[in-house]
Amino acid sequence: MEIPIKNLYFLLCYAWDRLEERDLVDVSSEDASSLLNLFSRVLTGGSLYLLHRGLDRGYLAIEEDLAGIRGKIDFSTTMKRQLIRNAKLNCQFDELSHDVVHNRILKTTVARLASSSDVDKTYRSDLADIHRRMSNIKETHLRADLFARVQLHRNNALYGFLMNVCEMVYNYYLASQREGDASFRDFFRDEDKMAIVFENFVCNFLRTELQGKYPGYRVKGAEYIDWDAQAMGSKAAALLPKMKTDISMVTPNGYLIIDTKYYRNAFTGQFNDKLHSSNLYQLFSYLRNTAAKGPEYENCGGMLLYPTVQKELCLRYEIQGHRVAVNTIDLSMDWRKIHDSLIGMVLAFGDFDCEAA
């Protein structure tokens, strides 16, 4: 399934929960075939915003040989290196600086893209200008564990979005040394990776677009469900597998569990004409054990949600008193249609007159 670049951008913004930063970059006219140009444009727009507002600063631990005293004197180093002969002391102190890890990651990623022939010339020029304006920041050696060292808080939250982009560029382009968008396309074709993105996208989308805008809706996100079972002994209890929903939410008409699946094909069977039985078994198990939690969960329904690949689905069932829907969402549609379709699926969950296959 080919997802347009604008939709990929919005998909990632919701999945990363970075909606406030989404409008920093206008992707409406972006070349639909160039993911690398998209990320270059995002980094350019975000960096310009940061430079205009003022880059984040932090305290760095500095060790320096000085003629005077600043901070704490390291007498051991001073004596060992005989600095006193030159009228100097080894001092250790904290200094407020722009040269912090998140600015280093940003500048290094900008530099790599600015020198890449896979990025369009216009974007390379813009990136090179950003690089020059960050002259007081050192570049760094990008590696996977470096991103975990970034410390974010309310005052530098925008960096979270840019670090997500930098990490994706590193993981699927810089580290692999592959040309152009090949690695990014591999990522979006990887069902395991995209399953996580799709789940987070749907959860954060519904939380943002439903909660607070439509009365009675509250998105709880992933939720562990206890088995409605009595274990005969502690060992038996410990060996029970955990049940964890993708998305649990309160609705005006009851409780809804959404299980997202990212498959190339929503069907299985010899003639490719049956739903995945394991998906239905899993969802039904969630519903039965959730309903056993108490009267407020009795009206508990579930939805299986797939991206559209071969055909659109809007199926409705009632299974032992539980409403069950099987829906697909076409991620290649215009973004506004995706937006309205997802909201409509949840709002119309109680309407069981829809069937298309």
Steps between C-alpha positions, in 0.01 A plus 500: 500500500646836393423777750531859369776703661257748657316213668826344618591829661168530683511132590838545670398826669206324667699184575776705666234716674650816349189677375600848615808490277315357199422836339858630510547349155260521205521163326207553265722564198773250587614250238310181586796282410762661723496414867855624542403843367205502738722439802750758372220753475371414847847546652548828315165640613542382858858627524407843365226523762748408774761747376241777493377416849846423637672163517474307823787526747618279780778475756807309385772364729823676398855414607765758416846620608461862610721774636230585750241307701165402360269242648671208672878450499619149422811495719593144400515585129668833573781334699538203264545724198706758694278782379603730785841547333311681223278686749193298401241283672282222364144621553168323457184706454161505330442731206172594332537413132312431177735207441263241651432152368170576322651797315800285403271228364300758305808670352665169407186369328461830314864479388466144372190583301651824367784297347282220365444477125171321574353827630380757247732795445252755638469314828876447522551875472249570777660236722847641439375842612359345820837330559688832470265668747579230759873578494535502881384137520726200439406208282490156658531136404144381451419163654182330614551549875568874467132579449415348840720762667281789386317653796182683413266713708217743442725786389679302228218265395536588132832316498310176559344521154831587332683225690240248374576614145878494556480150646298373204745660255789339689344154530364471148742706293827612660579177685410277207698692237228423246396729221202730497173389653559124477546451873201717588283302262622182667388641834149579375475155341610324817177371655645463851632857512194648334271308736641707788471826305144416394391413853651817649355709218144373555523534878640855500273605215185393688625655823565830320203514265226339713577563864373839610329566166231233518328461841531164670817380325817430697796318348696299755755351261655160561356311798584175678204269555483245781381151416158407632655187643592343831855367491553182698828599659757779467691323222187472288426871555853602401483306173182666373586717198434872531217656304568854379272695271624739233239765575230501768251782517183611674211600270152638572358154423745286692857381473693453174818299440681562173761254380712635214663265250746596229495222240553496127177300487209505743389160370630146534388152403550282192308740278600815687138545603498478880588739781798414717352271763774577753409871487135426577590253777729756659245781487222275630720395793556868582126566493398204716759568768436875498125448537567287809659799678165646604160639391655813347678280245204283400434701183846428366568492126805454283643607166770350281660772290719430198652726234335445164707290261273304265146599595316713750318332787216618721371187668277472807435203727341428833689220672351372826360842583805702398502736203799434274605704196763433237609818323770614262644847445653602169823683587544612139188720510505876537593577860167668576317185391722289728426741784123488447494125436676409825277724705192370320590136573499562873198731509293253295618189681147422620360511147506141375343555158835543320641211302737526206746237387 
